[in-house]
Amino acid sequence: MAIIVHLDRALARRRMSLTDLSQAVDITLANLSILKTGKAKAVRFSTLEAICAVLGCQPGDILSYQPDDEPG
Amino acid sequence: MRQRDHLVRSAAIIVQIGGIANRLFLVAVVTGLAATWLVPGFFNGLLAEANAAVDVSDALFGTRLLMMIGIVMAIVIDRMLVSMSAVISSAANGDPFVPDNARRIRAIGWALLTLQLLDIPCALLARFWPSLGSAAPSGDVSLGGWAATLMVFVLARVFTAGSVMREDLAGTV
């Protein structure tokens, strides 16, 4: 996957658990866990906005782009 | 929502009853067809009794063809009702937009198309077997049937698109 999620890093910086974030942004722990493990197919702007507001960060602190390795 | 649940439950019961009735019909027709060879005298007597002027062997052959069409229809209807039942039960579980349902609805479409095409042998029987008398099928072309077949194929496409969207939504946080 070319989009890497750094939610764990952002959480560690704020010394916050995923459960605390889940309660703060009103998103289920299961959904946040899907996002954190990079299994999500899409992220709503509203989700990104809520996470950034609570963690005091920018979307770029949570998501980054890393090109897939060229085959061969 | 409760009204919708009621509708789905009712549809499930109707399809189940229809399925049982159709299988009973299939068994009856298969038995009847076998009996035309096992006890032809009985059928000859019945046909002669119905119309003394009829060519009995011709009418018996026509009756056999009619029964064979009936068997094909019953098998196709059975497949269609099985698919329908699966679609209804997925709707009852609250998750009808799955790829399996798109495949099932397409199968229903093919079944309906087969039933529509079976009008052709029915029309041929009605045209070339006057000895069948009132037992001959009408063989009329049903515009409503063709429209329903087309609609079901369109619905299958809708379900294919719907299941893809549903899959995307499932991965959206």
gemmi code that builds the backbone of each chain (N, CA, C; Angstrom):
import gemmi

chains = {
    "A": [
        ("MET", (0.845, -1.207, 0.000), (0.000, 0.000, 0.000), (0.879, 1.256, 0.000)),
        ("ALA", (0.627, 2.182, -0.915), (1.471, 3.358, -1.068), (1.201, 4.436, -0.017)),
        ("ILE", (-0.013, 4.402, 0.565), (-0.325, 5.380, 1.613), (-0.044, 4.741, 2.980)),
        ("ILE", (0.847, 5.376, 3.734), (1.214, 4.839, 5.041), (0.521, 5.667, 6.131)),
        ("VAL", (-0.052, 4.982, 7.114), (-0.748, 5.665, 8.213), (0.181, 5.705, 9.436)),
        ("HIS", (0.360, 6.906, 9.973), (1.252, 7.060, 11.135), (0.458, 7.439, 12.383)),
        ("LEU", (-0.710, 6.875, 12.526), (-1.569, 7.225, 13.658), (-0.907, 6.845, 14.983)),
        ("ASP", (-0.215, 5.714, 14.998), (0.440, 5.270, 16.247), (1.499, 6.290, 16.691)),
        ("ARG", (2.240, 6.842, 15.712), (3.280, 7.830, 16.014), (2.650, 9.117, 16.584)),
        ("ALA", (1.540, 9.540, 15.930), (0.854, 10.758, 16.379), (0.262, 10.552, 17.770)),
        ("LEU", (-0.234, 9.351, 18.031), (-0.807, 9.052, 19.347), (0.290, 9.050, 20.424)),
        ("ALA", (1.438, 8.447, 20.070), (2.543, 8.357, 21.031), (3.037, 9.755, 21.395)),
        ("ARG", (3.073, 10.637, 20.384), (3.537, 12.004, 20.624), (2.625, 12.707, 21.637)),
        ("ARG", (1.329, 12.385, 21.572), (0.371, 13.028, 22.485), (0.132, 12.180, 23.738)),
        ("ARG", (0.869, 11.057, 23.833), (0.699, 10.107, 24.953), (-0.774, 9.744, 25.138)),
        ("MET", (-1.364, 9.342, 24.045), (-2.802, 9.040, 24.029), (-3.015, 7.617, 23.526)),
        ("SER", (-4.009, 6.954, 24.079), (-4.300, 5.593, 23.593), (-5.353, 5.659, 22.495)),
        ("LEU", (-5.468, 4.590, 21.749), (-6.467, 4.536, 20.669), (-7.885, 4.621, 21.244)),
        ("THR", (-8.042, 4.032, 22.428), (-9.360, 4.073, 23.089), (-9.728, 5.513, 23.440)),
        ("ASP", (-8.747, 6.265, 23.972), (-9.010, 7.675, 24.316), (-9.386, 8.467, 23.060)),
        ("LEU", (-8.635, 8.220, 21.973), (-8.910, 8.924, 20.716), (-10.300, 8.555, 20.199)),
        ("SER", (-10.634, 7.280, 20.320), (-11.940, 6.804, 19.864), (-13.058, 7.557, 20.580)),
        ("GLN", (-12.899, 7.738, 21.908), (-13.926, 8.465, 22.679), (-13.931, 9.954, 22.310)),
        ("ALA", (-12.749, 10.504, 22.056), (-12.651, 11.942, 21.765), (-13.231, 12.301, 20.393)),
        ("VAL", (-13.039, 11.417, 19.416), (-13.511, 11.747, 18.055), (-14.852, 11.079, 17.721)),
        ("ASP", (-15.346, 10.282, 18.662), (-16.626, 9.588, 18.481), (-16.628, 8.677, 17.248)),
        ("ILE", (-15.545, 7.927, 17.112), (-15.447, 6.918, 16.049), (-15.146, 5.589, 16.748)),
        ("THR", (-15.743, 4.525, 16.291), (-15.579, 3.251, 17.004), (-14.106, 2.822, 17.029)),
        ("LEU", (-13.766, 2.115, 18.082), (-12.391, 1.628, 18.244), (-12.033, 0.698, 17.079)),
        ("ALA", (-13.027, -0.086, 16.638), (-12.792, -1.030, 15.528), (-12.398, -0.278, 14.254)),
        ("ASN", (-13.105, 0.831, 13.974), (-12.805, 1.610, 12.770), (-11.439, 2.303, 12.871)),
        ("LEU", (-11.133, 2.835, 14.071), (-9.831, 3.480, 14.250), (-8.702, 2.456, 14.133)),
        ("SER", (-8.985, 1.256, 14.594), (-7.989, 0.192, 14.512), (-7.723, -0.178, 13.056)),
        ("ILE", (-8.798, -0.196, 12.247), (-8.654, -0.466, 10.799), (-7.771, 0.602, 10.162)),
        ("LEU", (-8.000, 1.873, 10.583), (-7.207, 2.989, 10.044), (-5.740, 2.859, 10.488)),
        ("LYS", (-5.547, 2.558, 11.757), (-4.190, 2.502, 12.321), (-3.352, 1.392, 11.674)),
        ("THR", (-4.004, 0.271, 11.383), (-3.258, -0.866, 10.818), (-3.127, -0.786, 9.289)),
        ("GLY", (-3.618, 0.320, 8.717), (-3.473, 0.518, 7.275), (-4.399, -0.341, 6.437)),
        ("LYS", (-5.485, -0.830, 7.053), (-6.415, -1.691, 6.313), (-7.585, -0.905, 5.707)),
        ("ALA", (-7.671, 0.390, 6.025), (-8.789, 1.200, 5.505), (-8.612, 1.450, 4.012)),
        ("LYS", (-9.747, 1.467, 3.290), (-9.699, 1.746, 1.847), (-9.848, 3.238, 1.581)),
        ("ALA", (-10.519, 3.934, 2.495), (-10.749, 5.372, 2.322), (-10.920, 6.019, 3.689)),
        ("VAL", (-10.599, 7.325, 3.745), (-10.767, 8.078, 4.999), (-11.638, 9.287, 4.691)),
        ("ARG", (-12.691, 9.466, 5.474), (-13.549, 10.646, 5.289), (-12.803, 11.889, 5.782)),
        ("PHE", (-13.063, 13.035, 5.116), (-12.473, 14.298, 5.576), (-12.910, 14.585, 7.018)),
        ("SER", (-14.160, 14.249, 7.343), (-14.668, 14.524, 8.695), (-13.875, 13.722, 9.736)),
        ("THR", (-13.478, 12.496, 9.376), (-12.680, 11.672, 10.295), (-11.292, 12.297, 10.488)),
        ("LEU", (-10.712, 12.684, 9.344), (-9.373, 13.283, 9.370), (-9.393, 14.575, 10.191)),
        ("GLU", (-10.431, 15.387, 9.976), (-10.568, 16.663, 10.683), (-10.669, 16.426, 12.192)),
        ("ALA", (-11.503, 15.448, 12.579), (-11.691, 15.169, 14.013), (-10.383, 14.682, 14.652)),
        ("ILE", (-9.664, 13.801, 13.946), (-8.406, 13.268, 14.496), (-7.374, 14.389, 14.629)),
        ("CYS", (-7.266, 15.223, 13.571), (-6.293, 16.320, 13.592), (-6.620, 17.321, 14.706)),
        ("ALA", (-7.928, 17.564, 14.910), (-8.345, 18.517, 15.953), (-7.954, 17.994, 17.329)),
        ("VAL", (-8.173, 16.719, 17.573), (-7.880, 16.140, 18.888), (-6.372, 15.997, 19.113)),
        ("LEU", (-5.650, 15.571, 18.073), (-4.211, 15.325, 18.233), (-3.380, 16.588, 17.976)),
        ("GLY", (-4.040, 17.644, 17.513), (-3.333, 18.900, 17.244), (-2.253, 18.721, 16.188)),
        ("CYS", (-2.603, 18.107, 15.110), (-1.615, 17.846, 14.056), (-2.194, 18.129, 12.675)),
        ("GLN", (-1.392, 17.929, 11.644), (-1.835, 18.107, 10.256), (-2.080, 16.721, 9.630)),
        ("PRO", (-2.918, 16.679, 8.568), (-3.142, 15.377, 7.899), (-1.830, 14.706, 7.486)),
        ("GLY", (-0.835, 15.533, 7.115), (0.460, 14.986, 6.696), (1.218, 14.305, 7.830)),
        ("ASP", (0.842, 14.630, 9.083), (1.486, 13.962, 10.219), (0.935, 12.549, 10.405)),
        ("ILE", (-0.254, 12.328, 9.848), (-0.915, 11.018, 10.027), (-0.740, 10.139, 8.788)),
        ("LEU", (-0.759, 10.801, 7.615), (-0.664, 10.049, 6.362), (0.575, 10.459, 5.569)),
        ("SER", (1.193, 9.508, 4.927), (2.276, 9.851, 4.010), (2.234, 8.917, 2.803)),
        ("TYR", (2.845, 9.370, 1.724), (2.856, 8.580, 0.486), (4.240, 7.978, 0.271)),
        ("GLN", (4.243, 6.661, 0.066), (5.520, 5.984, -0.210), (5.318, 5.105, -1.429)),
        ("PRO", (5.981, 5.430, -2.548), (5.735, 4.640, -3.786), (6.063, 3.171, -3.571)),
        ("ASP", (5.239, 2.318, -4.205), (5.491, 0.879, -4.142), (6.782, 0.590, -4.891)),
        ("ASP", (7.497, -0.487, -4.462), (8.730, -0.873, -5.160), (8.403, -1.323, -6.562)),
        ("GLU", (9.247, -0.885, -7.535), (9.049, -1.308, -8.927), (9.307, -2.805, -9.041)),
        ("PRO", (8.484, -3.572, -9.740), (8.732, -5.000, -9.881), (9.971, -5.268, -10.746)),
        ("GLY", (10.655, -6.338, -10.415), (11.845, -6.738, -11.182), (13.009, -5.914, -10.761)),
    ],
    "B": [
        ("MET", (-39.747, 0.307, 9.055), (-38.803, -0.810, 9.053), (-39.530, -2.119, 9.357)),
        ("ARG", (-40.470, -2.039, 10.350), (-41.201, -3.242, 10.720), (-42.040, -3.738, 9.542)),
        ("GLN", (-42.621, -2.728, 8.798), (-43.447, -3.077, 7.643), (-42.601, -3.791, 6.587)),
        ("ARG", (-41.331, -3.313, 6.427), (-40.427, -3.921, 5.450), (-40.072, -5.345, 5.871)),
        ("ASP", (-39.833, -5.541, 7.186), (-39.530, -6.877, 7.705), (-40.696, -7.816, 7.421)),
        ("HIS", (-41.904, -7.276, 7.609), (-43.116, -8.055, 7.385), (-43.194, -8.473, 5.916)),
        ("LEU", (-42.856, -7.521, 5.038), (-42.892, -7.790, 3.595), (-41.881, -8.878, 3.231)),
        ("VAL", (-40.677, -8.765, 3.779), (-39.624, -9.749, 3.482), (-40.023, -11.125, 3.998)),
        ("ARG", (-40.577, -11.148, 5.217), (-41.009, -12.436, 5.799), (-42.110, -13.070, 4.961)),
        ("SER", (-43.074, -12.216, 4.538), (-44.177, -12.720, 3.708), (-43.653, -13.261, 2.385)),
        ("ALA", (-42.716, -12.519, 1.782), (-42.141, -12.951, 0.498), (-41.432, -14.290, 0.664)),
        ("ALA", (-40.718, -14.452, 1.784), (-39.994, -15.708, 2.028), (-40.973, -16.874, 2.115)),
        ("ILE", (-42.104, -16.645, 2.803), (-43.106, -17.717, 2.963), (-43.728, -18.058, 1.607)),
        ("ILE", (-44.060, -17.012, 0.833), (-44.692, -17.232, -0.478), (-43.749, -18.018, -1.393)),
        ("VAL", (-42.463, -17.624, -1.392), (-41.479, -18.314, -2.250), (-41.313, -19.763, -1.808)),
        ("GLN", (-41.324, -19.985, -0.488), (-41.188, -21.350, 0.029), (-42.381, -22.226, -0.399)),
        ("ILE", (-43.581, -21.666, -0.245), (-44.785, -22.413, -0.635), (-44.752, -22.675, -2.148)),
        ("GLY", (-44.376, -21.641, -2.906), (-44.267, -21.781, -4.363), (-43.275, -22.868, -4.747)),
        ("GLY", (-42.158, -22.907, -4.028), (-41.121, -23.910, -4.298), (-41.618, -25.321, -4.052)),
        ("ILE", (-42.344, -25.495, -2.951), (-42.875, -26.833, -2.620), (-43.911, -27.248, -3.674)),
        ("ALA", (-44.812, -26.315, -4.009), (-45.864, -26.612, -4.998), (-45.230, -26.959, -6.346)),
        ("ASN", (-44.183, -26.213, -6.705), (-43.517, -26.449, -7.993), (-42.856, -27.827, -8.020)),
        ("ARG", (-42.223, -28.219, -6.900), (-41.571, -29.541, -6.857), (-42.610, -30.658, -6.909)),
        ("LEU", (-43.761, -30.440, -6.267), (-44.838, -31.440, -6.336), (-45.323, -31.567, -7.785)),
        ("PHE", (-45.447, -30.410, -8.447), (-45.868, -30.393, -9.853), (-44.855, -31.154, -10.715)),
        ("LEU", (-43.565, -30.927, -10.434), (-42.503, -31.602, -11.197), (-42.604, -33.122, -11.038)),
        ("VAL", (-42.769, -33.558, -9.795), (-42.881, -35.005, -9.526), (-44.107, -35.566, -10.264)),
        ("ALA", (-45.220, -34.827, -10.212), (-46.456, -35.285, -10.858), (-46.271, -35.408, -12.368)),
        ("VAL", (-45.619, -34.411, -12.979), (-45.456, -34.434, -14.440), (-44.487, -35.542, -14.859)),
        ("VAL", (-43.381, -35.702, -14.085), (-42.415, -36.765, -14.414), (-43.113, -38.126, -14.301)),
        ("THR", (-43.900, -38.290, -13.244), (-44.636, -39.543, -13.062), (-45.612, -39.751, -14.219)),
        ("GLY", (-46.304, -38.663, -14.578), (-47.283, -38.743, -15.671), (-46.614, -39.109, -16.988)),
        ("LEU", (-45.455, -38.495, -17.227), (-44.738, -38.771, -18.478), (-44.283, -40.233, -18.537)),
        ("ALA", (-43.757, -40.708, -17.407), (-43.326, -42.113, -17.358), (-44.524, -43.032, -17.577)),
        ("ALA", (-45.661, -42.633, -17.015), (-46.867, -43.471, -17.124), (-47.363, -43.560, -18.563)),
        ("THR", (-47.091, -42.537, -19.392), (-47.561, -42.604, -20.787), (-46.866, -43.753, -21.538)),
        ("TRP", (-45.678, -44.164, -21.040), (-44.993, -45.304, -21.660), (-45.330, -46.604, -20.936)),
        ("LEU", (-45.501, -46.484, -19.597), (-45.753, -47.703, -18.808), (-47.182, -48.219, -19.001)),
        ("VAL", (-48.143, -47.278, -19.012), (-49.549, -47.679, -19.191), (-50.188, -46.833, -20.311)),
        ("PRO", (-49.724, -47.022, -21.555), (-50.256, -46.178, -22.640), (-51.760, -46.385, -22.862)),
        ("GLY", (-52.222, -47.593, -22.561), (-53.650, -47.891, -22.770), (-54.545, -46.961, -21.965)),
        ("PHE", (-54.134, -46.673, -20.732), (-54.903, -45.793, -19.850), (-55.052, -44.405, -20.482)),
        ("PHE", (-53.923, -43.884, -20.989), (-53.943, -42.546, -21.592), (-54.712, -42.539, -22.914)),
        ("ASN", (-54.538, -43.604, -23.693), (-55.288, -43.711, -24.956), (-56.780, -43.662, -24.683)),
        ("GLY", (-57.178, -44.382, -23.640), (-58.592, -44.408, -23.257), (-59.083, -43.025, -22.866)),
        ("LEU", (-58.255, -42.323, -22.052), (-58.632, -40.973, -21.600), (-58.793, -40.015, -22.769)),
        ("LEU", (-57.812, -40.085, -23.721), (-57.842, -39.181, -24.876), (-59.029, -39.484, -25.783)),
        ("ALA", (-59.305, -40.765, -25.969), (-60.436, -41.157, -26.823), (-61.755, -40.753, -26.182)),
        ("GLU", (-61.776, -40.841, -24.857), (-62.992, -40.472, -24.120), (-63.270, -38.971, -24.242)),
        ("ALA", (-62.165, -38.182, -24.196), (-62.309, -36.723, -24.287), (-62.788, -36.301, -25.673)),
        ("ASN", (-62.281, -36.991, -26.704), (-62.692, -36.652, -28.068), (-62.589, -37.921, -28.932)),
        ("ALA", (-63.712, -38.460, -29.276), (-63.743, -39.748, -29.985), (-63.108, -39.638, -31.375)),
        ("ALA", (-63.160, -38.421, -31.960), (-62.668, -38.246, -33.335), (-61.158, -38.014, -33.408)),
        ("VAL", (-60.509, -37.910, -32.227), (-59.093, -37.531, -32.213), (-58.185, -38.697, -32.633)),
        ("ASP", (-57.035, -38.334, -33.257), (-56.006, -39.333, -33.579), (-55.245, -39.583, -32.268)),
        ("VAL", (-55.531, -40.716, -31.636), (-55.047, -40.961, -30.273), (-53.518, -40.976, -30.189)),
        ("SER", (-52.851, -41.638, -31.127), (-51.379, -41.729, -31.045), (-50.742, -40.338, -31.228)),
        ("ASP", (-51.340, -39.525, -32.111), (-50.865, -38.161, -32.332), (-51.068, -37.307, -31.073)),
        ("ALA", (-52.243, -37.451, -30.480), (-52.546, -36.681, -29.262), (-51.640, -37.115, -28.118)),
        ("LEU", (-51.338, -38.414, -28.032), (-50.459, -38.913, -26.963), (-49.042, -38.359, -27.126)),
        ("PHE", (-48.588, -38.296, -28.392), (-47.253, -37.740, -28.652), (-47.209, -36.262, -28.255)),
        ("GLY", (-48.275, -35.539, -28.618), (-48.376, -34.126, -28.258), (-48.405, -33.939, -26.744)),
        ("THR", (-49.122, -34.831, -26.064), (-49.206, -34.757, -24.594), (-47.823, -34.961, -23.974)),
        ("ARG", (-47.074, -35.916, -24.549), (-45.714, -36.160, -24.032), (-44.831, -34.917, -24.210)),
        ("LEU", (-44.932, -34.303, -25.389), (-44.141, -33.077, -25.630), (-44.527, -31.984, -24.637)),
        ("LEU", (-45.832, -31.877, -24.416), (-46.344, -30.872, -23.471), (-45.783, -31.129, -22.071)),
        ("MET", (-45.740, -32.410, -21.677), (-45.211, -32.761, -20.352), (-43.708, -32.461, -20.262)),
        ("MET", (-42.997, -32.704, -21.373), (-41.556, -32.418, -21.367), (-41.313, -30.914, -21.184)),
        ("ILE", (-42.123, -30.101, -21.866), (-42.011, -28.646, -21.692), (-42.311, -28.293, -20.231)),
        ("GLY", (-43.317, -28.963, -19.682), (-43.692, -28.732, -18.280), (-42.549, -29.067, -17.339)),
        ("ILE", (-41.824, -30.138, -17.625), (-40.686, -30.541, -16.780), (-39.580, -29.486, -16.839)),
        ("VAL", (-39.271, -29.043, -18.075), (-38.225, -28.012, -18.223), (-38.632, -26.743, -17.457)),
        ("MET", (-39.907, -26.366, -17.607), (-40.406, -25.163, -16.909), (-40.265, -25.313, -15.401)),
        ("ALA", (-40.653, -26.477, -14.887), (-40.613, -26.696, -13.436), (-39.174, -26.651, -12.914)),
        ("ILE", (-38.233, -27.217, -13.690), (-36.822, -27.203, -13.262), (-36.299, -25.763, -13.244)),
        ("VAL", (-36.630, -25.006, -14.313), (-36.181, -23.608, -14.398), (-36.793, -22.782, -13.258)),
        ("ILE", (-38.086, -22.994, -13.016), (-38.763, -22.249, -11.935), (-38.149, -22.614, -10.585)),
        ("ASP", (-37.785, -23.889, -10.413), (-37.161, -24.318, -9.158), (-35.842, -23.578, -8.923)),
        ("ARG", (-35.007, -23.523, -9.968), (-33.720, -22.810, -9.858), (-33.959, -21.334, -9.519)),
        ("MET", (-34.994, -20.763, -10.168), (-35.310, -19.357, -9.959), (-35.764, -19.114, -8.504)),
        ("LEU", (-36.607, -20.002, -7.991), (-37.115, -19.825, -6.626), (-36.015, -20.022, -5.586)),
        ("VAL", (-35.070, -20.928, -5.876), (-33.941, -21.141, -4.953), (-33.112, -19.849, -4.861)),
        ("SER", (-32.836, -19.237, -6.035), (-32.079, -17.975, -6.052), (-32.864, -16.879, -5.331)),
        ("MET", (-34.170, -16.829, -5.611), (-35.021, -15.805, -5.014), (-35.025, -15.927, -3.491)),
        ("SER", (-35.103, -17.175, -3.024), (-35.124, -17.432, -1.592), (-33.826, -16.949, -0.936)),
        ("ALA", (-32.691, -17.177, -1.614), (-31.392, -16.744, -1.072), (-31.317, -15.213, -1.019)),
        ("VAL", (-31.846, -14.550, -2.066), (-31.837, -13.078, -2.092), (-32.701, -12.541, -0.948)),
        ("ILE", (-33.874, -13.155, -0.776), (-34.794, -12.692, 0.278), (-34.170, -12.891, 1.656)),
        ("SER", (-33.495, -14.031, 1.865), (-32.917, -14.255, 3.197), (-31.761, -13.287, 3.456)),
        ("SER", (-31.013, -12.903, 2.401), (-29.952, -11.910, 2.619), (-30.564, -10.548, 2.924)),
        ("ALA", (-31.722, -10.256, 2.307), (-32.410, -8.990, 2.608), (-32.921, -9.001, 4.047)),
        ("ALA", (-33.385, -10.173, 4.492), (-33.873, -10.296, 5.869), (-32.728, -10.090, 6.861)),
        ("ASN", (-31.507, -10.489, 6.465), (-30.346, -10.299, 7.344), (-29.819, -8.871, 7.286)),
        ("GLY", (-30.410, -8.050, 6.414), (-30.054, -6.630, 6.353), (-28.854, -6.304, 5.488)),
        ("ASP", (-28.360, -7.263, 4.699), (-27.191, -6.982, 3.854), (-27.380, -7.570, 2.451)),
        ("PRO", (-28.290, -6.971, 1.668), (-28.565, -7.562, 0.346), (-27.542, -7.192, -0.740)),
        ("PHE", (-26.771, -6.105, -0.525), (-25.844, -5.675, -1.587), (-24.509, -6.412, -1.492)),
        ("VAL", (-24.559, -7.688, -1.862), (-23.347, -8.524, -1.877), (-23.199, -9.109, -3.284)),
        ("PRO", (-21.956, -9.401, -3.712), (-21.760, -9.925, -5.077), (-22.571, -11.183, -5.362)),
        ("ASP", (-22.790, -12.023, -4.342), (-23.569, -13.254, -4.531), (-24.983, -12.940, -5.016)),
        ("ASN", (-25.567, -11.855, -4.483), (-26.934, -11.508, -4.885), (-26.995, -11.025, -6.326)),
        ("ALA", (-25.954, -10.330, -6.768), (-25.904, -9.896, -8.175), (-25.915, -11.144, -9.067)),
        ("ARG", (-25.139, -12.149, -8.673), (-25.077, -13.405, -9.436), (-26.433, -14.123, -9.395)),
        ("ARG", (-27.063, -14.125, -8.212), (-28.367, -14.795, -8.087), (-29.436, -14.100, -8.929)),
        ("ILE", (-29.429, -12.765, -8.921), (-30.438, -12.028, -9.696), (-30.219, -12.239, -11.191)),
        ("ARG", (-28.935, -12.350, -11.591), (-28.645, -12.651, -13.004), (-29.188, -14.056, -13.345)),
        ("ALA", (-29.034, -14.979, -12.407), (-29.556, -16.343, -12.622), (-31.074, -16.309, -12.763)),
        ("ILE", (-31.739, -15.454, -11.960), (-33.197, -15.301, -12.065), (-33.543, -14.750, -13.458)),
        ("GLY", (-32.741, -13.801, -13.920), (-32.951, -13.222, -15.253), (-32.858, -14.289, -16.341)),
        ("TRP", (-31.835, -15.151, -16.251), (-31.685, -16.226, -17.249), (-32.852, -17.207, -17.170)),
        ("ALA", (-33.315, -17.457, -15.948), (-34.469, -18.364, -15.781), (-35.711, -17.757, -16.433)),
        ("LEU", (-35.915, -16.464, -16.203), (-37.083, -15.794, -16.807), (-36.984, -15.801, -18.333)),
        ("LEU", (-35.749, -15.592, -18.827), (-35.546, -15.596, -20.283), (-35.869, -16.982, -20.859)),
        ("THR", (-35.434, -18.023, -20.148), (-35.734, -19.396, -20.593), (-37.242, -19.629, -20.626)),
        ("LEU", (-37.930, -19.151, -19.574), (-39.391, -19.323, -19.525), (-40.061, -18.583, -20.686)),
        ("GLN", (-39.527, -17.399, -20.990), (-40.088, -16.641, -22.122), (-39.867, -17.403, -23.435)),
        ("LEU", (-38.663, -17.982, -23.574), (-38.343, -18.709, -24.811), (-39.146, -20.001, -24.940)),
        ("LEU", (-39.571, -20.542, -23.787), (-40.388, -21.769, -23.835), (-41.775, -21.496, -24.434)),
        ("ASP", (-42.110, -20.217, -24.589), (-43.363, -19.865, -25.275), (-43.313, -20.335, -26.732)),
        ("ILE", (-42.082, -20.434, -27.280), (-41.951, -20.816, -28.700), (-42.413, -22.266, -28.920)),
        ("PRO", (-41.849, -23.267, -28.187), (-42.374, -24.622, -28.367), (-43.852, -24.737, -28.008)),
        ("CYS", (-44.300, -23.936, -27.029), (-45.726, -23.960, -26.668), (-46.570, -23.497, -27.860)),
        ("ALA", (-46.111, -22.405, -28.516), (-46.847, -21.881, -29.671), (-46.838, -22.896, -30.811)),
        ("LEU", (-45.690, -23.593, -30.974), (-45.586, -24.601, -32.042), (-46.549, -25.769, -31.771)),
        ("LEU", (-46.617, -26.167, -30.495), (-47.548, -27.249, -30.129), (-48.984, -26.837, -30.415)),
        ("ALA", (-49.324, -25.617, -30.008), (-50.694, -25.132, -30.216), (-51.022, -25.064, -31.708)),
        ("ARG", (-49.973, -24.737, -32.508), (-50.193, -24.565, -33.954), (-50.274, -25.914, -34.674)),
        ("PHE", (-49.357, -26.854, -34.328), (-49.241, -28.086, -35.114), (-49.868, -29.322, -34.467)),
        ("TRP", (-50.370, -29.202, -33.242), (-51.033, -30.343, -32.597), (-52.486, -30.003, -32.235)),
        ("PRO", (-53.316, -29.864, -33.271), (-54.722, -29.561, -32.971), (-55.383, -30.689, -32.184)),
        ("SER", (-54.750, -31.875, -32.237), (-55.324, -33.013, -31.517), (-55.277, -32.813, -30.001)),
        ("LEU", (-54.448, -31.868, -29.531), (-54.390, -31.609, -28.088), (-55.651, -30.893, -27.603)),
        ("GLY", (-56.374, -30.277, -28.531), (-57.627, -29.596, -28.187), (-57.419, -28.503, -27.160)),
        ("SER", (-58.259, -28.518, -26.118), (-58.193, -27.450, -25.108), (-56.947, -27.576, -24.226)),
        ("ALA", (-56.277, -28.724, -24.264), (-55.059, -28.911, -23.448), (-53.869, -28.173, -24.042)),
        ("ALA", (-53.973, -27.737, -25.296), (-52.850, -27.059, -25.958), (-52.558, -25.729, -25.257)),
        ("PRO", (-51.264, -25.433, -25.052), (-50.931, -24.147, -24.403), (-51.226, -22.994, -25.350)),
        ("SER", (-51.431, -21.802, -24.759), (-51.785, -20.656, -25.613), (-50.584, -20.228, -26.469)),
        ("GLY", (-49.381, -20.226, -25.861), (-48.171, -19.848, -26.599), (-48.143, -18.395, -27.009)),
        ("ASP", (-48.941, -17.575, -26.309), (-48.941, -16.136, -26.625), (-47.648, -15.481, -26.155)),
        ("VAL", (-47.237, -14.426, -26.864), (-46.049, -13.674, -26.439), (-46.475, -12.714, -25.330)),
        ("SER", (-45.763, -12.785, -24.187), (-46.106, -11.932, -23.052), (-45.149, -10.739, -23.010)),
        ("LEU", (-45.671, -9.561, -23.367), (-44.828, -8.358, -23.345), (-44.376, -8.037, -21.924)),
        ("GLY", (-45.288, -8.256, -20.980), (-44.963, -8.026, -19.566), (-43.823, -8.929, -19.124)),
        ("GLY", (-43.846, -10.170, -19.573), (-42.801, -11.134, -19.218), (-41.440, -10.712, -19.743)),
        ("TRP", (-41.427, -10.231, -20.994), (-40.164, -9.777, -21.584), (-39.649, -8.531, -20.863)),
        ("ALA", (-40.586, -7.625, -20.502), (-40.192, -6.405, -19.776), (-39.618, -6.780, -18.407)),
        ("ALA", (-40.262, -7.751, -17.744), (-39.786, -8.184, -16.419), (-38.394, -8.806, -16.535)),
        ("THR", (-38.172, -9.595, -17.594), (-36.860, -10.226, -17.805), (-35.780, -9.160, -17.958)),
        ("LEU", (-36.093, -8.153, -18.787), (-35.139, -7.063, -19.009), (-34.848, -6.325, -17.703)),
        ("MET", (-35.901, -6.070, -16.948), (-35.756, -5.355, -15.676), (-34.865, -6.130, -14.702)),
        ("VAL", (-35.027, -7.448, -14.688), (-34.235, -8.274, -13.759), (-32.754, -8.225, -14.129)),
        ("PHE", (-32.459, -8.236, -15.446), (-31.047, -8.132, -15.860), (-30.476, -6.757, -15.475)),
        ("VAL", (-31.305, -5.707, -15.627), (-30.862, -4.363, -15.225), (-30.629, -4.332, -13.708)),
        ("LEU", (-31.547, -4.958, -12.977), (-31.435, -5.019, -11.511), (-30.151, -5.740, -11.090)),
        ("ALA", (-29.786, -6.767, -11.853), (-28.541, -7.497, -11.553), (-27.340, -6.568, -11.678)),
        ("ARG", (-27.371, -5.689, -12.711), (-26.282, -4.716, -12.886), (-26.263, -3.725, -11.721)),
        ("VAL", (-27.470, -3.319, -11.293), (-27.577, -2.393, -10.157), (-26.961, -3.044, -8.913)),
        ("PHE", (-27.245, -4.307, -8.707), (-26.715, -5.019, -7.544), (-25.196, -5.189, -7.644)),
        ("THR", (-24.689, -5.387, -8.866), (-23.231, -5.502, -9.035), (-22.572, -4.193, -8.601)),
        ("ALA", (-23.119, -3.061, -9.114), (-22.572, -1.743, -8.743), (-22.763, -1.497, -7.249)),
        ("GLY", (-23.936, -1.867, -6.737), (-24.251, -1.663, -5.320), (-23.308, -2.433, -4.409)),
        ("SER", (-22.969, -3.657, -4.813), (-22.095, -4.474, -3.956), (-20.668, -3.915, -3.944)),
        ("VAL", (-20.244, -3.337, -5.091), (-18.911, -2.707, -5.136), (-18.893, -1.482, -4.206)),
        ("MET", (-19.979, -0.672, -4.286), (-20.074, 0.510, -3.421), (-20.126, 0.112, -1.953)),
        ("ARG", (-20.848, -0.958, -1.691), (-20.991, -1.458, -0.317), (-19.620, -1.898, 0.225)),
        ("GLU", (-18.841, -2.535, -0.638), (-17.508, -3.010, -0.262), (-16.595, -1.817, 0.061)),
        ("ASP", (-16.701, -0.768, -0.799), (-15.909, 0.442, -0.576), (-16.278, 1.092, 0.753)),
        ("LEU", (-17.588, 1.141, 0.999), (-18.085, 1.778, 2.221), (-17.612, 1.013, 3.454)),
        ("ALA", (-17.528, -0.311, 3.312), (-17.098, -1.142, 4.447), (-15.659, -0.827, 4.837)),
        ("GLY", (-14.848, -0.362, 3.859), (-13.443, -0.055, 4.143), (-13.199, 1.421, 4.407)),
        ("THR", (-14.305, 2.206, 4.493), (-14.169, 3.649, 4.732), (-14.271, 3.960, 6.222)),
        ("VAL", (-13.309, 4.746, 6.697), (-13.299, 5.103, 8.122), (-13.689, 6.571, 8.256)),
    ],
}
model = gemmi.Model(1)
for chain_id, residues in chains.items():
    chain = gemmi.Chain(chain_id)
    for i, (resn, *xyz) in enumerate(residues, 1):
        res = gemmi.Residue()
        res.name, res.seqid = resn, gemmi.SeqId(i, " ")
        for name, pos in zip(("N", "CA", "C"), xyz):
            atom = gemmi.Atom()
            atom.name, atom.element = name, gemmi.Element(name[0])
            atom.pos, atom.b_iso = gemmi.Position(*pos), 0.0
            res.add_atom(atom)
        chain.add_residue(res)
    model.add_chain(chain)
structure = gemmi.Structure()
structure.add_model(model)
structure.setup_entities()
